[in-house]
Amino acid sequence: MSLKVKAKEREFKVGKYAGTYRYVMQPELYSALAQGKVIREAALRSGVSEGVMQACWDAAGEVIKAWATEGHSVALPGLGSMRFGLSAKSVADVNDVKSSLITTRRIVFTPSTDLKQELKDTSVVITCYDRDGKEVKRVTSADDGTIEEPDNTDTTGENDGGNTGDNTGGNTGGDSGGGSAGFETGG
């Protein structure tokens, strides 16, 4: 298996590359798998009926949702763990602390070591398209497969066209579970 990536030539309208064309990479998604298809495949691999698998799937989803909203980091078998977090503005005076300081709520996923290794070992095939949509080149990965850690943020500004989310602030919540609410703060 390999991950498919497309690099499209696009004109930058703003920023340090304004008025120039640059190739911007993004993953190609095959399609969203329907829940029913996932249930059928899991039932086939586990030897249980689809009805039992559906009941287990629904129950696990409800448990994960309930525990995560209570501030727990919840294990997702074979995948890692998830928890809820948030970003908020900081204030100097305790009397200024209020819920309006919260800027975003998010779901924080921490992949398991096995899942990260699987991603690291997966090759990447890049197909390059020019500004007219014509395929001009194909490249197979030769990188070291470095995996981004959740607390690492790109502060170099070199992430052109990729993640445009606000990565200010660090993760002040723990990944070990133990009731950590996983709150994140930003300045």
C-alpha positions as CSV (number, residue, x, y, z in Angstrom):
1,M,0.0,0.0,0.0
2,S,1.0,3.6,-0.5
3,L,-0.4,7.0,0.3
4,K,-1.4,9.0,-2.7
5,V,-0.6,12.7,-2.7
6,K,-1.3,15.3,-5.3
7,A,0.9,18.4,-5.9
8,K,-1.1,21.1,-7.7
9,E,0.5,24.2,-9.1
10,R,-1.4,27.2,-7.7
11,E,-0.9,30.9,-7.7
12,F,-0.4,32.5,-4.3
13,K,-2.4,35.6,-3.9
14,V,-1.0,36.8,-0.6
15,G,2.1,36.4,1.6
16,K,5.7,36.2,0.7
17,Y,5.0,34.1,-2.4
18,A,2.2,36.5,-3.7
19,G,2.0,36.5,-7.5
20,T,4.0,33.3,-8.0
21,Y,3.0,29.8,-8.8
22,R,4.1,27.0,-6.4
23,Y,3.3,23.3,-6.1
24,V,1.1,22.6,-3.0
25,M,0.8,19.0,-1.8
26,Q,-2.3,17.5,-0.2
27,P,-3.4,13.9,0.4
28,E,-5.8,12.3,-2.1
29,L,-8.7,10.7,-0.4
30,Y,-10.1,7.7,-2.1
31,S,-13.6,8.0,-0.6
32,A,-15.2,8.1,2.8
33,L,-16.0,4.6,3.9
34,A,-19.6,4.1,4.9
35,Q,-20.1,2.9,8.5
36,G,-22.0,-0.1,7.2
37,K,-19.0,-1.3,5.2
38,V,-16.7,-0.9,8.2
39,I,-19.1,-2.9,10.3
40,R,-19.4,-5.7,7.7
41,E,-15.6,-5.9,7.4
42,A,-15.0,-5.9,11.2
43,A,-17.7,-8.6,11.7
44,L,-16.1,-10.7,9.0
45,R,-12.6,-10.4,10.5
46,S,-13.8,-11.1,14.1
47,G,-16.3,-13.9,13.3
48,V,-19.2,-12.2,15.0
49,S,-22.5,-11.3,13.3
50,E,-23.0,-7.8,11.8
51,G,-25.8,-7.1,14.4
52,V,-23.5,-7.9,17.3
53,M,-20.7,-5.8,15.8
54,Q,-23.2,-2.9,15.2
55,A,-24.3,-3.0,18.8
56,C,-20.7,-3.1,20.0
57,W,-19.7,-0.2,17.7
58,D,-22.7,1.9,18.9
59,A,-22.0,1.1,22.6
60,A,-18.3,1.9,22.2
61,G,-19.1,5.2,20.6
62,E,-21.4,6.2,23.4
63,V,-18.9,5.2,26.1
64,I,-16.1,7.1,24.3
65,K,-18.3,10.2,24.0
66,A,-19.4,10.1,27.6
67,W,-16.0,9.6,29.1
68,A,-14.2,12.1,26.8
69,T,-16.7,14.8,27.7
70,E,-15.9,14.1,31.4
71,G,-12.3,15.0,30.7
72,H,-10.8,11.5,30.3
73,S,-8.3,10.4,27.6
74,V,-10.0,7.4,26.1
75,A,-8.2,4.5,24.4
76,L,-9.2,3.6,20.8
77,P,-8.1,0.0,20.5
78,G,-5.3,-0.4,17.9
79,L,-5.4,3.3,17.0
80,G,-4.4,5.4,20.1
81,S,-6.4,7.7,22.3
82,M,-8.6,10.7,22.0
83,R,-9.6,13.5,24.3
84,F,-11.2,16.9,24.1
85,G,-9.2,20.0,24.4
86,L,-9.5,23.7,23.8
87,S,-7.6,26.9,23.0
88,A,-8.2,30.0,25.0
89,K,-6.8,33.5,25.4
90,S,-4.7,34.1,28.6
91,V,-5.4,36.9,31.1
92,A,-3.2,38.3,33.9
93,D,-6.0,38.8,36.4
94,V,-8.1,35.9,37.8
95,N,-11.2,38.2,37.8
96,D,-10.9,38.3,34.0
97,V,-11.2,34.6,33.6
98,K,-14.5,33.7,31.8
99,S,-15.8,31.3,29.2
100,S,-15.6,33.9,26.5
101,L,-11.8,33.5,26.5
102,I,-12.3,30.1,24.9
103,T,-11.5,30.5,21.2
104,T,-11.9,26.9,20.0
105,R,-12.8,23.4,21.2
106,R,-11.1,20.5,19.5
107,I,-10.7,16.8,19.5
108,V,-7.1,15.7,20.2
109,F,-6.1,12.3,18.8
110,T,-2.8,10.7,19.9
111,P,-1.9,7.8,17.7
112,S,-0.5,4.6,19.1
113,T,3.2,3.7,18.5
114,D,2.1,0.8,16.2
115,L,-0.1,3.2,14.1
116,K,2.7,5.7,13.8
117,Q,5.1,3.0,12.7
118,E,2.6,1.8,10.1
119,L,2.4,5.3,8.7
120,K,6.2,5.7,8.8
121,D,6.6,2.5,6.8
122,T,4.0,3.4,4.2
123,S,5.4,4.8,0.9
124,V,4.1,8.1,-0.5
125,V,3.4,8.5,-4.2
126,I,3.1,12.1,-5.4
127,T,1.5,13.0,-8.7
128,C,2.3,16.6,-9.8
129,Y,-0.3,18.6,-11.8
130,D,0.4,21.9,-13.5
131,R,-1.9,24.9,-13.3
132,D,-3.9,23.5,-16.2
133,G,-4.5,20.2,-14.5
134,K,-2.1,18.2,-16.7
135,E,0.0,15.5,-15.0
136,V,3.6,16.5,-15.3
137,K,5.5,14.2,-12.9
138,R,5.3,11.2,-10.5
139,V,7.5,10.8,-7.5
140,T,7.8,8.0,-5.0
141,S,8.9,8.9,-1.5
142,A,12.5,8.6,-0.4
143,D,12.0,10.5,2.9
144,D,12.7,9.1,6.3
145,G,9.0,8.8,7.2
146,T,9.2,11.3,10.1
147,I,5.9,11.4,12.0
148,E,4.7,14.7,13.5
149,E,4.3,14.6,17.3
150,P,1.1,16.2,18.6
151,D,2.9,18.9,20.6
152,N,5.2,19.9,17.7
153,T,4.1,23.0,15.8
154,D,5.6,24.5,12.7
155,T,6.9,27.9,13.8
156,T,9.1,28.4,10.7
157,G,6.3,29.6,8.4
158,E,7.4,27.0,5.8
159,N,4.2,25.1,5.9
160,D,2.8,26.9,2.8
161,G,-0.7,25.7,1.9
162,G,-0.8,22.9,4.4
163,N,-2.3,23.3,7.9
164,T,-3.7,26.7,8.3
165,G,-5.0,26.2,11.8
166,D,-3.8,28.4,14.7
167,N,-1.1,26.4,16.4
168,T,-0.4,28.9,19.1
169,G,0.2,27.7,22.6
170,G,1.3,24.4,23.9
171,N,-0.5,21.4,25.1
172,T,-0.7,21.6,28.9
173,G,-2.9,18.5,29.3
174,G,-1.4,15.0,29.9
175,D,-1.7,12.2,27.4
176,S,-1.8,9.5,30.1
177,G,-5.5,9.7,30.8
178,G,-5.9,10.0,34.6
179,G,-8.7,12.6,34.3
180,S,-6.7,15.2,32.4
181,A,-9.1,17.5,30.7
182,G,-6.5,18.2,27.9
183,F,-6.9,22.0,28.0
184,E,-4.7,24.0,25.7
185,T,-3.9,27.6,26.2
186,G,-2.7,30.3,23.8
187,G,-1.4,33.8,24.3
